[in-house]
Amino acid sequence: MGLKRSTTAALLVAMLALTVGSVTAAADPVTAPPPQPSALPPAAAPLALFTLTTIPDSWQSRVDLRPQLEIFSDGKAVKIPDAVAADRAPDVPPGRISGHVPPEVLTAALAETRSLVAVDLGVPTATDQGSQIIDCMSQPPNEDVHLVVYAPQATEGLGAEQQAGRKRFADLYQKLLDAFVQDN
C-alpha cells in the first residue's frame, strides 16, 4: 500500500512539473511558437456602411468581385480602383487607397438609398450582362438596403419609370465614387 501511495505521489509531482514547465514554456517568448495570423478578419472589425460593387459581364475574363468602394459610418473609406480593371493581371496585388467621404454626402446618400428601395429598377431584356450593387448596412441591421441593377447600361424592355429609377441609382453610385477624397 505504501508503494502505491508513493507511486501516485510521484506521478502527481511529475504531472505538476510537466504542467508548470509547459506553462513556463508558453509564457517564454523565446521558446513559444510565434502566433499564426488568422485568415479571418477580427471579430470586432467594423462593417462598411456603404459597399459599391460592380459585377462584370459574363463574357469578361475579369473575375475580381471586390467592391470598388467601402465607406464606413465615420466617413472613412477605402477605394479599390483596380477592382473593375479588366486588364489587371491575377498575380498583381490589388491596390487600396484610404480616404474619406464627406458627412453631408453620406447623409444624402442614406436618404436616397432608402428612397430607392420603393423604386422598380426593372430587369432589361439584355443577357450576359453584369450588375452594379449598392449595399447599405446601417444600424440597426433590420434597416439594411441592398440595391441591385442588372445590366446597368441596358434600357431594352424597360419603362420610363424604371429607366428614371436606374438613372437615380447610377447617379447615386457615381456620386459616392466621386465624393471619395484620398487621405495624404
N, CA, C and O of each residue as an XYZ file, in Angstrom:
736
protein
N       0.819     -1.185      0.000
C       0.000      0.000      0.000
C       0.860      1.245      0.000
O       0.531      2.237     -0.650
N       1.985      1.191      0.744
C       2.892      2.335      0.786
C       3.511      2.601     -0.563
O       3.769      3.749     -0.924
N       3.748      1.539     -1.307
C       4.332      1.691     -2.631
C       3.338      2.364     -3.581
O       3.714      3.182     -4.421
N       2.083      2.006     -3.430
C       1.063      2.578     -4.279
C       0.943      4.081     -4.047
O       0.827      4.855     -4.997
N       0.971      4.492     -2.771
C       0.885      5.908     -2.433
C       2.080      6.662     -2.973
O       1.923      7.751     -3.525
N       3.253      6.117     -2.829
C       4.456      6.810     -3.301
C       4.462      6.891     -4.822
O       4.943      7.877     -5.381
N       3.934      5.870     -5.505
C       3.847      5.917     -6.963
C       2.861      6.987     -7.393
O       3.128      7.742     -8.328
N       1.722      7.055     -6.714
C       0.725      8.075     -7.016
C       1.301      9.462     -6.763
O       1.112     10.371     -7.571
N       1.999      9.628     -5.648
C       2.597     10.924     -5.323
C       3.642     11.300     -6.362
O       3.722     12.459     -6.769
N       4.441     10.335     -6.793
C       5.470     10.605     -7.801
C       4.827     11.007     -9.126
O       5.310     11.916     -9.801
N       3.739     10.333     -9.498
C       3.031     10.694    -10.718
C       2.456     12.105    -10.630
O       2.533     12.870    -11.592
N       1.887     12.447     -9.494
C       1.343     13.792     -9.308
C       2.436     14.848     -9.396
O       2.239     15.889    -10.022
N       3.578     14.595     -8.782
C       4.701     15.538     -8.840
C       5.186     15.676    -10.284
O       5.485     16.782    -10.735
N       5.264     14.564    -11.005
C       5.715     14.597    -12.398
C       4.718     15.363    -13.265
O       5.114     16.161    -14.115
N       3.427     15.120    -13.049
C       2.414     15.843    -13.816
C       2.447     17.323    -13.502
O       2.317     18.149    -14.405
N       2.618     17.675    -12.237
C       2.706     19.073    -11.839
C       3.926     19.727    -12.477
O       3.844     20.858    -12.954
N       5.049     19.029    -12.489
C       6.270     19.561    -13.095
C       6.065     19.772    -14.594
O       6.502     20.785    -15.141
N       5.415     18.837    -15.252
C       5.154     18.983    -16.673
C       4.215     20.153    -16.945
O       4.419     20.913    -17.892
N       3.190     20.294    -16.113
C       2.240     21.394    -16.283
C       2.930     22.730    -16.078
O       2.766     23.637    -16.894
N       3.691     22.870    -15.016
C       4.411     24.116    -14.750
C       5.406     24.370    -15.867
O       5.551     25.508    -16.313
N       6.088     23.345    -16.324
C       7.057     23.501    -17.414
C       6.399     23.956    -18.692
O       6.943     24.798    -19.406
N       5.221     23.404    -18.996
C       4.560     23.803    -20.235
C       3.997     25.208    -20.130
O       3.992     25.938    -21.120
N       3.517     25.610    -18.943
C       3.043     26.975    -18.760
C       4.200     27.944    -18.878
O       4.064     29.003    -19.491
N       5.342     27.595    -18.297
C       6.516     28.455    -18.381
C       6.980     28.548    -19.827
O       7.339     29.632    -20.286
N       6.980     27.439    -20.550
C       7.425     27.450    -21.939
C       6.486     28.289    -22.795
O       6.942     28.998    -23.692
N       5.204     28.224    -22.537
C       4.256     29.009    -23.319
C       4.413     30.493    -23.040
O       4.213     31.318    -23.931
N       4.768     30.836    -21.815
C       4.925     32.242    -21.471
C       6.268     32.781    -21.928
O       6.422     33.993    -22.079
N       7.245     31.909    -22.152
C       8.576     32.323    -22.569
C       8.560     32.628    -24.063
O       8.360     31.715    -24.864
N       8.767     33.894    -24.468
C       8.677     34.240    -25.878
C       9.760     33.599    -26.730
O       9.596     33.491    -27.945
N      10.856     33.175    -26.129
C      11.932     32.572    -26.900
C      11.556     31.173    -27.352
O      11.861     30.787    -28.480
N      10.897     30.403    -26.487
C      10.573     29.026    -26.824
C       9.149     28.857    -27.341
O       8.832     27.830    -27.941
N       8.296     29.836    -27.121
C       6.914     29.712    -27.568
C       6.848     29.920    -29.084
O       7.548     30.778    -29.620
N       6.018     29.147    -29.771
C       5.897     29.338    -31.214
C       5.237     30.683    -31.506
O       4.388     31.131    -30.736
N       5.617     31.333    -32.609
C       5.010     32.630    -32.926
C       3.537     32.457    -33.248
O       3.137     31.430    -33.796
N       2.727     33.452    -32.914
C       1.301     33.331    -33.224
C       1.096     33.312    -34.736
O       1.773     34.022    -35.481
N       0.157     32.492    -35.167
C      -0.132     32.371    -36.588
C      -1.228     33.373    -36.960
O      -2.210     33.505    -36.230
N      -1.074     34.083    -38.091
C      -2.127     35.018    -38.485
C      -3.392     34.275    -38.878
O      -3.342     33.185    -39.448
N      -4.500     34.871    -38.569
C      -5.781     34.267    -38.909
C      -6.166     34.681    -40.322
O      -5.860     35.791    -40.757
N      -6.832     33.793    -41.026
C      -7.324     34.117    -42.356
C      -8.609     34.936    -42.262
O      -9.043     35.536    -43.246
N      -9.202     34.959    -41.096
C     -10.448     35.688    -40.906
C     -10.178     37.062    -40.304
O      -9.217     37.222    -39.551
N     -11.017     38.068    -40.624
C     -10.836     39.373    -40.007
C     -11.190     39.295    -38.526
O     -11.898     38.379    -38.106
N     -10.701     40.252    -37.730
C     -11.060     40.250    -36.310
C     -12.574     40.307    -36.147
O     -13.278     40.904    -36.962
N     -13.052     39.691    -35.103
C     -14.493     39.636    -34.875
C     -15.094     41.020    -34.714
O     -16.264     41.220    -35.042
N     -14.331     41.972    -34.222
C     -14.845     43.309    -33.976
C     -14.612     44.242    -35.158
O     -14.795     45.451    -35.018
N     -14.215     43.721    -36.314
C     -13.976     44.567    -37.478
C     -15.286     45.241    -37.871
O     -16.317     44.580    -37.992
N     -15.246     46.555    -38.070
C     -16.486     47.258    -38.397
C     -16.952     46.918    -39.808
O     -16.144     46.715    -40.714
N     -18.250     46.860    -39.974
C     -18.835     46.652    -41.290
C     -18.921     47.994    -41.997
O     -19.130     49.030    -41.367
N     -18.761     47.964    -43.292
C     -18.900     49.186    -44.069
C     -20.362     49.611    -44.072
O     -21.264     48.775    -44.126
N     -20.583     50.909    -44.013
C     -21.942     51.444    -44.116
C     -22.422     51.283    -45.553
O     -23.540     50.828    -45.793
N     -21.566     51.662    -46.515
C     -21.859     51.500    -47.936
C     -20.789     50.637    -48.575
O     -19.602     50.771    -48.278
N     -21.218     49.758    -49.446
C     -20.304     48.978    -50.274
C     -20.820     49.073    -51.700
O     -21.975     48.743    -51.972
N     -19.956     49.526    -52.616
C     -20.309     49.637    -54.025
C     -19.526     48.597    -54.804
O     -18.297     48.562    -54.750
N     -20.244     47.749    -55.528
C     -19.615     46.639    -56.244
C     -20.138     46.589    -57.669
O     -21.331     46.764    -57.918
N     -19.223     46.348    -58.597
C     -19.596     46.132    -59.995
C     -19.227     44.699    -60.368
O     -18.063     44.306    -60.296
N     -20.225     43.934    -60.762
C     -20.027     42.556    -61.203
C     -19.828     42.610    -62.720
O     -20.623     43.244    -63.414
N     -18.795     41.964    -63.247
C     -18.525     42.057    -64.684
C     -19.554     41.305    -65.531
O     -20.281     40.441    -65.041
N     -19.590     41.663    -66.819
C     -20.409     40.914    -67.765
C     -19.908     39.484    -67.791
O     -18.729     39.237    -67.535
N     -20.779     38.544    -68.095
C     -20.395     37.131    -68.034
C     -19.333     36.754    -69.053
O     -18.645     35.749    -68.876
N     -19.187     37.525    -70.100
C     -18.193     37.205    -71.124
C     -16.832     37.822    -70.822
O     -15.861     37.521    -71.515
N     -16.736     38.679    -69.802
C     -15.451     39.272    -69.459
C     -14.591     38.272    -68.707
O     -15.097     37.421    -67.976
N     -13.301     38.386    -68.894
C     -12.391     37.470    -68.207
C     -12.134     37.889    -66.766
O     -11.601     37.104    -65.982
N     -12.498     39.095    -66.412
C     -12.267     39.584    -65.052
C     -13.177     38.838    -64.087
O     -14.383     38.740    -64.308
N     -12.597     38.320    -63.027
C     -13.380     37.605    -62.022
C     -13.246     38.257    -60.653
O     -13.661     37.676    -59.650
N     -12.681     39.435    -60.600
C     -12.486     40.158    -59.353
C     -13.824     40.728    -58.893
O     -14.396     41.587    -59.565
N     -14.315     40.270    -57.784
C     -15.618     40.709    -57.299
C     -15.516     41.589    -56.054
O     -16.492     41.753    -55.321
N     -14.335     42.151    -55.820
C     -14.188     43.043    -54.671
C     -14.967     44.333    -54.908
O     -15.192     44.722    -56.054
N     -15.375     44.987    -53.842
C     -16.072     46.266    -54.025
C     -15.124     47.339    -54.538
O     -13.921     47.306    -54.279
N     -15.693     48.290    -55.272
C     -14.920     49.447    -55.726
C     -14.681     50.415    -54.578
O     -13.637     51.063    -54.495
N     -15.658     50.500    -53.705
C     -15.593     51.478    -52.628
C     -16.318     50.942    -51.401
O     -17.419     50.401    -51.496
N     -15.681     51.102    -50.251
C     -16.301     50.791    -48.961
C     -16.259     52.067    -48.132
O     -15.203     52.679    -47.972
N     -17.405     52.461    -47.610
C     -17.497     53.671    -46.798
C     -18.033     53.275    -45.432
O     -19.062     52.608    -45.330
N     -17.331     53.688    -44.385
C     -17.731     53.355    -43.025
C     -18.551     54.496    -42.430
O     -18.539     55.612    -42.949
N     -19.259     54.213    -41.344
C     -20.183     55.191    -40.775
C     -19.492     56.468    -40.306
O     -20.131     57.516    -40.223
N     -18.197     56.398    -39.999
C     -17.481     57.610    -39.590
C     -16.950     58.400    -40.790
O     -16.260     59.404    -40.617
N     -17.270     57.947    -42.004
C     -16.841     58.641    -43.213
C     -15.544     58.116    -43.799
O     -15.221     58.414    -44.948
N     -14.789     57.333    -43.021
C     -13.568     56.748    -43.573
C     -13.960     55.823    -44.719
O     -15.026     55.208    -44.708
N     -13.073     55.739    -45.708
C     -13.412     54.953    -46.885
C     -12.167     54.295    -47.462
O     -11.043     54.742    -47.235
N     -12.394     53.227    -48.209
C     -11.330     52.524    -48.915
C     -11.801     52.359    -50.355
O     -12.851     51.777    -50.623
N     -10.996     52.886    -51.270
C     -11.309     52.767    -52.689
C     -10.368     51.737    -53.301
O      -9.169     51.729    -53.021
N     -10.921     50.877    -54.131
C     -10.139     49.830    -54.779
C     -10.345     50.004    -56.284
O     -11.170     49.315    -56.885
N      -9.597     50.923    -56.889
C      -9.849     51.247    -58.292
C      -9.621     50.094    -59.255
O     -10.282     50.021    -60.291
N      -8.709     49.198    -58.940
C      -8.459     48.097    -59.864
C      -9.455     46.951    -59.700
O      -9.322     45.922    -60.362
N     -10.450     47.116    -58.828
C     -11.464     46.075    -58.673
C     -12.294     45.933    -59.941
O     -12.904     44.886    -60.161
N     -12.329     46.959    -60.771
C     -13.096     46.891    -62.011
C     -12.194     46.906    -63.240
O     -12.683     46.992    -64.367
N     -10.897     46.825    -63.032
C      -9.965     46.830    -64.160
C      -9.982     45.487    -64.862
O      -9.686     44.459    -64.253
N     -10.325     45.491    -66.133
C     -10.393     44.246    -66.889
C      -9.008     43.717    -67.224
O      -8.855     42.528    -67.500
N      -8.000     44.576    -67.204
C      -6.676     44.164    -67.654
C      -5.686     43.903    -66.520
O      -4.501     43.701    -66.787
N      -6.135     43.901    -65.262
C      -5.218     43.652    -64.153
C      -4.848     42.174    -64.141
O      -5.715     41.300    -64.128
N      -3.570     41.920    -64.145
C      -3.098     40.536    -64.113
C      -3.448     39.907    -62.764
O      -3.383     40.588    -61.741
N      -3.817     38.631    -62.738
C      -4.221     37.998    -61.485
C      -3.114     37.937    -60.441
O      -3.401     37.838    -59.248
N      -1.849     37.995    -60.868
C      -0.763     37.907    -59.899
C      -0.321     39.272    -59.368
O       0.600     39.346    -58.555
N      -0.967     40.356    -59.820
C      -0.649     41.704    -59.331
C      -1.498     41.975    -58.100
O      -2.720     41.833    -58.144
N      -0.853     42.369    -56.993
C      -1.647     42.618    -55.789
C      -2.588     43.810    -55.988
O      -2.245     44.778    -56.666
N      -3.760     43.727    -55.396
C      -4.739     44.798    -55.563
C      -4.315     46.062    -54.831
O      -3.658     46.000    -53.792
N      -4.691     47.196    -55.375
C      -4.404     48.474    -54.738
C      -5.561     48.920    -53.870
O      -6.725     48.733    -54.224
N      -5.239     49.504    -52.744
C      -6.254     50.033    -51.826
C      -5.847     51.447    -51.482
O      -4.703     51.690    -51.098
N      -6.765     52.379    -51.615
C      -6.489     53.774    -51.328
C      -7.367     54.192    -50.154
O      -8.590     54.062    -50.209
N      -6.748     54.689    -49.105
C      -7.503     55.151    -47.936
C      -7.941     56.588    -48.152
O      -7.241     57.390    -48.770
N      -9.110     56.888    -47.629
C      -9.635     58.238    -47.758
C     -10.888     58.403    -46.932
O     -11.096     57.707    -45.939
N     -11.721     59.337    -47.357
C     -12.977     59.575    -46.651
C     -14.010     60.148    -47.623
O     -13.687     60.588    -48.726
N     -15.247     60.122    -47.172
C     -16.367     60.715    -47.900
C     -17.000     61.716    -46.939
O     -17.279     61.373    -45.790
N     -17.230     62.955    -47.394
C     -17.793     63.983    -46.506
C     -19.134     63.574    -45.904
O     -19.929     62.892    -46.550
N     -19.380     63.996    -44.658
C     -20.611     63.587    -43.964
C     -21.893     64.013    -44.671
O     -22.883     63.283    -44.634
N     -21.896     65.179    -45.312
C     -23.121     65.626    -45.991
C     -23.458     64.715    -47.181
O     -24.628     64.527    -47.513
N     -22.431     64.159    -47.811
C     -22.667     63.216    -48.910
C     -23.246     61.916    -48.352
O     -24.156     61.334    -48.943
N     -22.719     61.463    -47.215
C     -23.244     60.238    -46.594
C     -24.704     60.408    -46.191
O     -25.518     59.512    -46.414
N     -25.033     61.533    -45.609
C     -26.408     61.788    -45.177
C     -27.356     61.764    -46.369
O     -28.408     61.126    -46.319
N     -26.980     62.462    -47.443
C     -27.820     62.476    -48.648
C     -27.899     61.086    -49.277
O     -28.957     60.680    -49.758
N     -26.785     60.358    -49.275
C     -26.763     59.015    -49.865
C     -27.648     58.050    -49.079
O     -28.320     57.204    -49.670
N     -27.650     58.170    -47.764
C     -28.533     57.312    -46.951
C     -29.996     57.562    -47.302
O     -30.768     56.619    -47.478
N     -30.371     58.829    -47.403
C     -31.753     59.162    -47.735
C     -32.125     58.657    -49.124
O     -33.200     58.086    -49.308
N     -31.246     58.863    -50.103
C     -31.538     58.416    -51.471
C     -31.582     56.896    -51.554
O     -32.429     56.344    -52.255
N     -30.691     56.218    -50.857
C     -30.690     54.753    -50.861
C     -31.998     54.218    -50.305
O     -32.596     53.306    -50.875
N     -32.438     54.783    -49.199
C     -33.691     54.323    -48.587
C     -34.893     54.623    -49.480
O     -35.855     53.855    -49.500
N     -34.846     55.730    -50.215
C     -35.979     56.041    -51.096
C     -35.973     55.154    -52.346
O     -37.028     54.885    -52.920
N     -34.784     54.700    -52.767
C     -34.714     53.826    -53.944
C     -35.256     52.424    -53.679
O     -35.505     51.674    -54.623
N     -35.440     52.065    -52.427
C     -35.998     50.747    -52.092
C     -37.386     50.596    -52.704
O     -37.760     49.503    -53.130
N     -38.139     51.665    -52.748
C     -39.511     51.608    -53.248
C     -39.609     51.767    -54.763
O     -40.711     51.762    -55.311
N     -38.475     51.906    -55.445
C     -38.476     52.158    -56.880
C     -38.247     50.851    -57.640
O     -37.399     50.040    -57.268
N     -39.015     50.667    -58.706
C     -38.845     49.494    -59.583
C     -37.689     49.790    -60.532
O     -37.814     50.632    -61.421
N     -36.560     49.097    -60.345
C     -35.391     49.306    -61.181
C     -35.421     48.441    -62.436
O     -34.565     48.594    -63.307
N     -36.375     47.551    -62.543
C     -36.579     46.757    -63.741
C     -35.464     45.780    -64.045
O     -34.383     45.836    -63.460
N     -35.751     44.886    -64.971
C     -34.771     43.928    -65.481
C     -34.877     43.995    -67.002
O     -35.884     43.575    -67.571
N     -33.852     44.517    -67.660
C     -33.918     44.639    -69.121
C     -33.854     43.274    -69.797
O     -33.546     42.264    -69.164
N     -34.148     43.264    -71.088
C     -34.140     42.005    -71.833
C     -32.740     41.558    -72.215
O     -32.583     40.458    -72.745
N     -31.726     42.358    -71.970
C     -30.341     42.003    -72.296
C     -29.929     40.774    -71.485
O     -30.434     40.531    -70.389
N     -28.992     40.002    -72.059
C     -28.476     38.820    -71.355
C     -26.963     38.910    -71.247
O     -26.327     39.703    -71.941
N     -26.396     38.096    -70.377
C     -24.945     38.013    -70.180
C     -24.325     39.337    -69.744
O     -23.165     39.612    -70.051
N     -25.081     40.140    -69.043
C     -24.596     41.435    -68.601
C     -24.219     41.380    -67.130
O     -24.597     40.455    -66.411
N     -23.475     42.375    -66.697
C     -23.066     42.468    -65.310
C     -24.113     43.178    -64.465
O     -25.232     43.436    -64.909
N     -23.722     43.483    -63.251
C     -24.614     44.173    -62.315
C     -23.834     45.204    -61.526
O     -22.609     45.138    -61.419
N     -24.558     46.146    -60.982
C     -23.986     47.059    -60.001
C     -24.817     46.926    -58.739
O     -26.037     46.771    -58.780
N     -24.105     46.992    -57.603
C     -24.759     46.774    -56.318
C     -24.380     47.885    -55.357
O     -23.212     48.256    -55.245
N     -25.370     48.404    -54.673
C     -25.140     49.306    -53.548
C     -25.698     48.597    -52.328
O     -26.902     48.361    -52.227
N     -24.814     48.263    -51.408
C     -25.220     47.669    -50.133
C     -25.091     48.737    -49.072
O     -24.054     49.391    -48.960
N     -26.136     48.913    -48.296
C     -26.118     49.857    -47.180
C     -26.435     49.065    -45.924
O     -27.563     48.612    -45.727
N     -25.426     48.904    -45.075
C     -25.593     48.141    -43.845
C     -25.619     49.109    -42.672
O     -24.597     49.374    -42.038
N     -26.805     49.628    -42.400
C     -26.944     50.632    -41.347
C     -27.281     49.967    -40.023
O     -27.483     48.755    -39.942
N     -27.335     50.774    -39.016
C     -27.719     50.287    -37.703
C     -29.101     50.831    -37.386
O     -29.295     52.038    -37.532
N     -30.035     50.068    -36.980
C     -29.978     48.637    -36.705
C     -29.971     47.835    -38.001
O     -30.391     48.326    -39.049
N     -29.485     46.584    -37.919
C     -29.340     45.755    -39.120
C     -30.639     45.499    -39.882
O     -30.595     45.196    -41.074
N     -31.772     45.610    -39.235
C     -33.023     45.350    -39.949
C     -33.362     46.469    -40.933
O     -34.359     46.379    -41.650
N     -32.537     47.527    -40.973
C     -32.725     48.612    -41.931
C     -31.729     48.525    -43.089
O     -31.578     49.485    -43.844
N     -31.051     47.384    -43.235
C     -30.116     47.207    -44.345
C     -30.859     47.335    -45.675
O     -32.021     46.948    -45.798
N     -30.152     47.894    -46.671
C     -30.713     48.048    -48.009
C     -29.714     47.465    -48.994
O     -28.520     47.753    -48.923
N     -30.205     46.645    -49.912
C     -29.370     46.049    -50.948
C     -30.024     46.339    -52.296
O     -31.039     45.738    -52.651
N     -29.430     47.264    -53.035
C     -29.953     47.633    -54.348
C     -29.090     46.978    -55.420
O     -27.866     47.111    -55.405
N     -29.723     46.278    -56.340
C     -29.005     45.596    -57.411
C     -29.627     46.011    -58.739
O     -30.842     45.932    -58.923
N     -28.772     46.454    -59.661
C     -29.226     46.794    -61.003
C     -28.530     45.851    -61.970
O     -27.309     45.879    -62.121
N     -29.328     45.016    -62.622
C     -28.798     44.110    -63.632
C     -28.657     44.873    -64.947
O     -29.539     45.652    -65.307
N     -27.565     44.657    -65.658
C     -27.288     45.294    -66.947
C     -27.505     46.805    -66.855
O     -28.418     47.346    -67.480
N     -26.651     47.492    -66.062
C     -26.880     48.915    -65.806
C     -26.915     49.801    -67.054
O     -27.533     50.865    -67.023
N     -26.276     49.397    -68.137
C     -26.257     50.219    -69.354
C     -27.449     49.949    -70.271
O     -27.709     50.738    -71.180
N     -28.169     48.871    -70.057
C     -29.242     48.463    -70.961
C     -30.557     49.153    -70.618
O     -30.839     49.447    -69.457
N     -31.356     49.404    -71.659
C     -32.684     50.002    -71.457
C     -33.785     49.224    -72.156
O     -34.964     49.527    -71.976
N     -33.416     48.217    -72.958
C     -34.426     47.457    -73.703
C     -35.392     46.765    -72.752
O     -34.983     46.098    -71.802
N     -36.660     46.933    -73.022
C     -37.676     46.273    -72.217
C     -38.023     47.010    -70.933
O     -38.790     46.496    -70.118
N     -37.474     48.205    -70.735
C     -37.743     48.970    -69.512
C     -38.691     50.127    -69.799
O     -38.608     50.773    -70.843
N     -39.591     50.374    -68.858
C     -40.488     51.514    -68.961
C     -39.773     52.797    -68.555
O     -38.651     52.758    -68.050
N     -40.416     53.914    -68.774
C     -39.836     55.227    -68.463
C     -39.539     55.364    -66.966
O     -38.495     55.897    -66.590
N     -40.446     54.888    -66.116
C     -40.223     54.978    -64.666
C     -39.045     54.111    -64.226
O     -38.268     54.515    -63.362
N     -38.911     52.934    -64.810
C     -37.790     52.053    -64.485
C     -36.468     52.691    -64.929
O     -35.474     52.643    -64.204
N     -36.467     53.287    -66.125
C     -35.271     53.960    -66.607
C     -34.907     55.139    -65.705
O     -33.730     55.374    -65.430
N     -35.908     55.870    -65.251
C     -35.660     57.003    -64.347
C     -35.096     56.499    -63.014
O     -34.198     57.124    -62.450
N     -35.611     55.380    -62.509
C     -35.105     54.800    -61.267
C     -33.668     54.325    -61.414
O     -32.851     54.507    -60.511
N     -33.361     53.714    -62.555
C     -31.998     53.251    -62.818
C     -31.036     54.433    -62.943
O     -29.874     54.336    -62.548
N     -31.522     55.545    -63.493
C     -30.680     56.744    -63.570
C     -30.390     57.275    -62.172
O     -29.263     57.676    -61.880
N     -31.398     57.281    -61.310
C     -31.172     57.700    -59.913
C     -30.140     56.801    -59.247
O     -29.252     57.283    -58.545
N     -30.258     55.488    -59.468
C     -29.294     54.537    -58.920
C     -27.892     54.865    -59.437
O     -26.950     54.973    -58.651
N     -27.751     55.023    -60.752
C     -26.443     55.310    -61.358
C     -25.874     56.627    -60.834
O     -24.673     56.730    -60.583
N     -26.736     57.635    -60.669
C     -26.276     58.929    -60.144
C     -25.767     58.782    -58.714
O     -24.743     59.366    -58.360
N     -26.476     58.003    -57.885
C     -26.051     57.778    -56.502
C     -24.728     57.024    -56.473
O     -23.821     57.392    -55.727
N     -24.613     55.989    -57.267
C     -23.383     55.199    -57.338
C     -22.203     56.104    -57.700
O     -21.158     56.072    -57.051
N     -22.390     56.907    -58.743
C     -21.318     57.790    -59.211
C     -21.035     58.903    -58.203
O     -19.883     59.297    -58.022
N     -22.064     59.404    -57.556
C     -21.876     60.463    -56.560
C     -20.996     59.978    -55.412
O     -20.114     60.701    -54.948
N     -21.240     58.756    -54.962
C     -20.415     58.207    -53.883
C     -18.975     57.987    -54.346
O     -18.040     58.282    -53.601
N     -18.782     57.477    -55.554
C     -17.436     57.311    -56.090
C     -16.722     58.663    -56.218
O     -15.554     58.792    -55.854
N     -17.432     59.657    -56.737
C     -16.838     60.980    -56.947
C     -16.566     61.722    -55.651
O     -15.682     62.577    -55.610
N     -17.308     61.415    -54.583
C     -17.145     62.110    -53.304
C     -15.936     61.628    -52.526
O     -15.532     62.270    -51.557
N     -15.351     60.508    -52.930
C     -14.189     59.964    -52.232
C     -13.027     60.945    -52.307
O     -12.659     61.411    -53.386
N     -12.445     61.255    -51.129
C     -11.289     62.141    -51.041
C     -10.137     61.314    -50.459
O     -10.232     60.787    -49.351
N      -9.065     61.216    -51.220
C      -7.901     60.436    -50.785
C      -7.184     61.141    -49.630
O      -6.954     62.350    -49.667
N      -6.835     60.350    -48.596
C      -6.043     60.880    -47.482
C      -4.589     60.961    -47.900
O      -4.099     60.159    -48.694
N      -3.920     61.945    -47.346
C      -2.485     62.093    -47.665
C      -1.617     61.312    -46.765
O      -0.394     61.337    -46.912
